[in-house]
Amino acid sequence: GTGTLTTDANGTVAIGYSAGSALTEGQYNVLLGYQAGKTITTSDRNVAIGYEALKDLSNTGAQKNIVIGWKAGLGGSGDMSDNVAIGDNAMDGTGTLDAFSNVFIGRDAGGGTWTTAASSYNVGIGNYVMDAAMNGAINNVGIGHNALSAVTEGDRTVAIGHGAGSALTTGNSNVAIGNSALYHNVTGTNNVAIGRDSMGGASGESNSSNTAVGYASLMSITTAAGNTVIGYQSGDAITTSGYNALVGYQAGTALQGGGGLNVAIGYQPLYLGSGNDGAIAIGTRAGYNSQASSNVYIGSSAGRENRNGTAQVYIGSSAGYY
């Protein structure tokens, strides 16, 4: 190689054409593969295994990286330390930027061309996880094929599941658990989506401060905010209706717009209401057909056939069910 080894270059193993060829004082490195760690000079305690793994790491302070795979963790002039990158092209675009304490496992995981600011403390496991042009993204966790695959500047988001949070770019502090959970949200913040297709949303739309738990809960949401929805398909048609509390199997399943602020608890309460606001329905199929606002339905099938009118109160099993 071209390096000039000194007495400080202890405990290094380099196997492969030009592997570790620029080493001068770097210690305790393991470099296996064609041009693996080729430009390392003084960096210590790196493991690079694979064709051109860690090939361009030239920062003299970079250290303690574990990189395995074809062109994985190529590195550059940035301070790249304490990272784990495993998989073809994993974390291969850091270039001139610093990167600290990231873990990326999977093909192209963390593999976009990073820009402007360091991205650190991220965990990405799965093919094509967090593979966009990251710019200062920190403290994210993405697990599953394509999870968080568009993140650029977003921070503190957890996405677990195939395609979970896959459109998020700058959105912060979201939790998405389940296949395609929070799938289309782009810039939203402070959402919790748990369950397959929960808060899947619409392409290009963003929303914030919603909680959805259950299969397809809040599945059609576009810009609505402040909803708390728990149950299978609960609130699954909501687009813009906000600040609703829906708990139960298919609770408020037809709600879309309107003024929001509805409360529905039980099996299929407010089941067919599409534009209600300020309604309260508690009990099995309470207010089942209601399109009205500011009404109160308490009891099994209370006000079930009521469709219109405001400021009405139905209390008791089947009250107003005619």
N, C-alpha and C positions, 0 to 999 in steps of 0.2 A: 504494500500500500504506500500512500504518500505521507502518512503520519510519521512523527518522530517519537517513538515510545520512550518514556522516561521511567525512572524507578517507581513513580507513583502509579503507573498503569498495571495494577496488580489484578489477578484473578479474572481476567477477561477471556472468554472463549469466542472466537470468530471463525465460522466455517462457511465458505461460499465465495464466489468471485467478488472481490472488492468489499466484502463484508468487513466493516470496521476499519476501512483502509486509511482513514484520516486520524485515527486515535493517537493522542499524545499522552494525556494523563488520566483518561477515563478509566475507572476501576469497576470490577465486578459486573461487567456487562456480558450478556449472552446474546450473540448475534449469529443467526443461522439462516442462510439463504442468499441468493444473488443480490449483491449490493445492500444487504441488510445493515442498517446503521452506518451507511457509507460515509456520511459527513460528520459523525460524532467525533468530537475532539477530547473534551474534558468531562463529559457527562458520565455520571456513575449509576450503577445498579439498574440498568435497563435490560429488558428481555425483548428481543425482536426476532420473530420466527416467520419466515415467508419471503417470497419474492419482493424485494425493495421495501420490506417492512422497516419503518422508521428511517427510511433512506435519507430524507432531507433535514433531519434534526441537527441544527447547527448551533442552537443557543447553548452557551457554555454552562449555564446554570440549570438546564433541564435535567431531570433525573427521575428514577424510580417509575418508569413506564413499563407496562407489559403489553406488547403488541403482537398479535398472531394473525396471519392471513395475508393474502395477496395485496400488496400495496397498502396494507393497513397502517394507520397512524403515520403517514409519511412525514409529518412534522414540517419544520421550517425554522425561521429565525426567532419565532416566539418562544417564550418560556413554557414548555409543555412538561408538566411534572405530575406524578402520582395518578396517572391515567391508566385505564385498562381498555384496550380496543381489540376485539376478537371478531374476525370475519373479513371477507373480501371487501376492500375499500372502506372498512370501518374507520371512522374519524380520520379521514385522509385529507381534509381540506383546511386545517388550522392555519397553515401558512405563517404569516408574520404575527399572528395573534397568540396571546397567552392562553393556556388551558390547564385548569387544575382539577384534579380529583373527579374526573368523569369516568363512568363505566358504560361502554357501548359494546354490545354483543349481538352480532347478526350482520348479514350482508348489507353494506352501505349504512349501517347504524351510525348516526352522528356524522355521516359522510358528505354533507353538503360543503360548499365553499364558504367558509365563515367570513364575516365582514365586520369591520370597524371595532368591535369590542369583544373582549374575552367571554367565552361561555364556559361555565364551570359548575361543578357539583351536580351534574345531571346523571341520571341512570336511564339508559335506553336498551331494552332487550327485545330483539325480534328483527326480522328483515325490514329494512327501510324505515326504521324508527328514527325520528328526529333527524331526518336527512336533508332538511332545507338549509338555506344560507343563514345560519344562526348568527345573531348579532347581540351579544350580551345576554343570552338566555341562561338562567341560573335556577338551580334547585328544582328541576323538573324530573318526573318519573314517568317513563313511557314503556309499557310492556305489552307486546302483541304486534303482529304484523301490521305495519303502517300506522301504528299509534303515534300521535303527535308528529306526523310526517311533514307538517307545514310550519312548525314553530320557528319563528325568527327571534323575537324579543320577549316572548312570554316567559313568565317566571312562576314558580311554586305551583305547578299544575301536576296532578296525578291522573294518568290515563292508563287503564288496564283493560285489554280486550282488542280483538281484531278491529282496526280502524277507529278505535276510541279517540275522540278529540282530533281526528285527522286533519281538520281544516283550520284549527286554531293557529293563529300567527302571533298576535301580540296579547291575547287574552291571558289574564293572570288568575291564580288562586282558584282554579277549577278542579273538581273531582269527577272523573268519568270512568265508570266501571261497568263493563259489559260490551259485547260486540256492537259496534257502531254507536255507542253511547256518545252524546254530544258531537255527533258526526259532522254537522255542517257549520257549527258556530265558529265565527272567525275571530272576533275581538272581545267577546263577552268575558265577564269576570264573576267570580264568587258563585258559580253554579255547582250544584251537586246532582249528578245524573247516574243512577244505579239501576241497571237492568238493560237487557238487550233492546236496542233502538230507543232507549229513553232519551228524551230531548234531542232526537235525531235532527229535527229542524228542517230548514229549507236552504237550498244553495245560496250562499252569499249573505245570509241573514245572521244577525248577532243579537244576543240577549244576555241579561245579567241577573244575578241574585235570585235564581230559581232553585228549588229542590224537587227532584222527581225520583221516586223510588218505585220500581215495578216495570214489568215488560211493557214497552211502548208508551210509558207514561210521558205526557207532554211531547209526544212524538212529532207533532206538526208545528211546534212553536216557531214563531218568527222573531217578533220583537217584544213579546210580553215579559214583564218583570215581576218579581216578588211573589211568585206562586209556590205553594207547598202542596205537593201532590204525591199521594202514596196509594199504590194499588195497581193491579193489572189493568192496563189501558185507561187508567184514570186521567181525565183531561187530555186525552190523546188527540183531540181535534183543535185544542186551543192554539190560536195564532197570536192574537194581540191582547186577549183578556188577561188582566193582571190582578195580583194580590188575592188570588183565590186559595181557599184551603179545602182540598178534596181528598177524602180518605175512604178507601173501599174499592171493591171490584167494580170497574167501569163507572166510578163516580164522576159525574159531570162529563161523560165521554163525548157529548156532542157540542159542548161549549166551544165557541170560536172567538168572537169579539165581544162587544158590549163593554159595560163599565167595570166588570169584574167585581171583586170584593164579595164573592159568593162563598158560602160554607156548605159543603155536602159531605155527609158521613153515613156510611152504610153500603148495602148492596144496591147498586144502580140508582142512587139518588140523583135528582136533576138529570136523568138519563138522556132526555131528548131536548133539553133546553140549549139553545144555540147562542142566545144573546142576553141572557139574564144578567142583572147586576144587583148586588145587595140582597140576594135570596139566601135563606137558610133552610136546608133540608136535612133532617136527621132521622134515619130509619130506612128499612128496606123499601126501595122504590118510592121514597117520599118525594113529592113533587116531580114524579116520573115524567110527565108530559109538559111540565110548566115552561112557558116562554115568558113568564111574568117576572117583574122585579120587585124587590123590597117585600116579598112575601115570606112567611114562616110556615114550614111544614115539619111537624114533629110527630113521629109514629109511623109504623109500617103502613105504606101506601097512603099516608096522609096527603090530601090534596093531589092525589095521583092524576086525576083527569083535569085539574085546573090548568088552563092554558093562558089566560089573560087576567088583567086586573092587577092592581097594586095595593100594597099595605094590607094584605089579607093574612089571617092567622088560622091555621088548621092544626089542631092538637088532638091526638088520639089515633088509634089504629083505624085506618080507612076513613078518617074524617074527610068529608067532602069528596069521597070516592063514589061517583055516581055514573 
